[in-house]
């Protein structure tokens, strides 16, 4: 049931305000205390794979500074914290032997959060696959659904009595496109055949984990999907068709199996001879009922037909007069509203969270007054939160919002060159400094959104399938 907005234009009572991170991006100490190496540890240590050869060996040193970071969350007034577990910290070989020290780290973190009144929202998988499983085929091996289910059971049984919400996977599309299609993320492969298979195994693993969660009795259970509007660069039929393909490949490839138990009709043509046969029985668990869906929204993609661009025959078009972030993504707040409305129209009144939303900008170091001024990020949050509020006005069952990211962190193949945090991290000293955007977000949280004021985003067009974003996008974000 969608809560009514109060007259004062704040968000509904009980709306969840949080911030998000992921394990490899902030924890550091990837091999400490018996942890097993991940595919990202190996990938980042491979010359030429990341910006300036930077790795997550230290990152934000959260593994050793978790109490201080939780205190910082409390100062921000956060009601929730979304973080991921490092699979290899808990199961060094990905299966079999349990590393109790690694599991205890997350148990202590959960307790620290609860002591401060912060709800733990846990993601089981945020791209850091145990290297030992990668050696056995990783997301190409059909056995991985069972391996993931076994790992999920350990996490559920150890932490399930204290965790507020569970997500199985974070952004499976990025795992597939960046990891197996274009090789810009771990494991660094470049194969249309592998991408098609990895996508299906990720969905099978999700379904297996949901089944385990139901059996163990933990709730709520969901998944986190990154969605983008796919707008054609023009009304030309070729551009419109390219937009439709891009939407099928990025958005509907994962959402449709979850809700309809089938893949979009466009995918066999996109993948061509690489498209595999799928057992109908696989979709019985893939489409298991979800308690929520987390939506990660950053931008839209405006796409034109490009016959030379493999495999979508589409490329990105710049928008004249638009604002862009440091990652080259258009700042388009209306897109969040349109995306939320599209999900409601296509998939029904499923409870939603915005599990990531934020932007990288070229922040300056603290000034003489110690402040970090980031007005572009403040504006980004203000406009996107207004869009989220408008979605609630229009009947979307949106229950929470998580800023990406709590901390400046290791931004995958972009290393430390892109800063998304509402808290600045000096990577040399590990000093944390609250940015102006963090101060702004603290006011938003304290007022339950009333600080946003009354201005509304432009009225969204009728909800429709998100459209064309180029396959050539940067994969440097979380």
C-alpha positions, 0 to 999 in steps of 0.5 A: 500500500502506497503511503499518503504524502503529508501536506507539508511535502515531506516523505511518508512516515517511515520512509527509509533514508540511507546511504550505500557502499560495497565491500570491495570498494571500501573495506580494504584488507582483502586477504586479511584474517583468512579471507580468500582472494576475489576475482576483483583482487586478481583483476585489479592486480593485473597490469593495465586493467585499472586506472594507474594500476590502483587496487582495493588493497586499502580502499577506505580501510573500512575493515579496520575503521568500521566503528568510526564509519558507523559513528559517522552514519549516526552523525548523518542521521541515517536510518539505514545502511546498505552494504555488501558481504565479501563472499570470499571473506566468509568462504575463502574458496567460495564453498566448503570451509567457513572462515568464522573470523570473516563472518564475525566481522559482518556480525559485529558490523550489524550489531554496531549499526543496530546499536546506533538505530541504523537498519542493515540492508545487506546485499549478498553479491556486489561483483566480487566473486571468490577467485577459486570459483572464477577458476571453476568457470564463475558465472558460466558454470551451472553449478554456481546457483547451488554454490550461491545458495549455500553461501546465502544460507550461511549468511541468512542463518548467521545474520538473518535475525538482525538484518532489515532487508536482503538483496541477492545480487547488485546490478547483474547487467553490469556483471554481464556486460562489463565482466563478460561482454566487454572485459572492463570489469572482472573477470575481464572476458570479451565474449557474446557467448559468455555474456548470454550464459552468465546472465542466465546463471546469475538469475538462476543463482538469484532464484536459488537464494530466494528459495533458501531465504524463504526456507530459512524464514528471512524477510524481506528478500529482493534484488537490486537492478540498475535501470536506465531510460532508453530514449532515441536520439531522433524519431527516425525508425532506425533510432527508435529500433536501436532504443528498443534493442538497448532497453531489452538488453539492459533493462528487460533482460533482467526484469522480465524473467523476474516478473514474467518468467521469460526473456524479451523477444528481442534478445535472440536477435541481439545475441544471434548464434550466441543465444542459448536454449533455456530450460523452462523449469529454470524460470520457476525459481527465477520468478519467485515472488519478491518482497521488493526491488531495489532500483539503481538510477544514475542517468539515461541514455540517448541512443542512435542507430550505429551499424558498426556498433557490436552487438546492439547496432547502437551508440550514445548520442550527446544531448546539446545543452545537457549537464554531465557528471565526471563519468560522462553521464547526463544529469537527468532527474526526470529519468528517475521519475519516469523509471519508477513510473515505468516499473509500476506500469509494467510490473505492478505495485511491487515495493521499491527502494532507490538503492543507489543514486548519486554522481561523481564530480571533480571535488576539490580538497577541503578549503581553509575553513575545512569545508568541501564544497560540492554544489553540483552534487547538492543540486543533483540530490535535490533534483532527484529527490524531488523526482522520487517524491513526485513518483510517490505522489503518483502512486509508486510504492517507493519505501526508501532512498539510499545515496550513493555513496557514503564514502569516496571509494575505489571506483572499480576500473576507474580506481580512485579517479572518480569521487561519488561520496557525500563524505570525502576520503583522503586516501593517504591519511584515511581522514573523512570530511563531510562534504556540503552534499553530506550536510545537505543530505543530513538536513533532508533526512532530519526533515524527512524530505521537507527541506526539498521545498515545493518545486516539482520536476517536469511532468514525466511523459506517459510511462513507457519502456526505458529507451536507448542507452549505448552499449558503449557506456562507461562501467566505472560506477558502482 
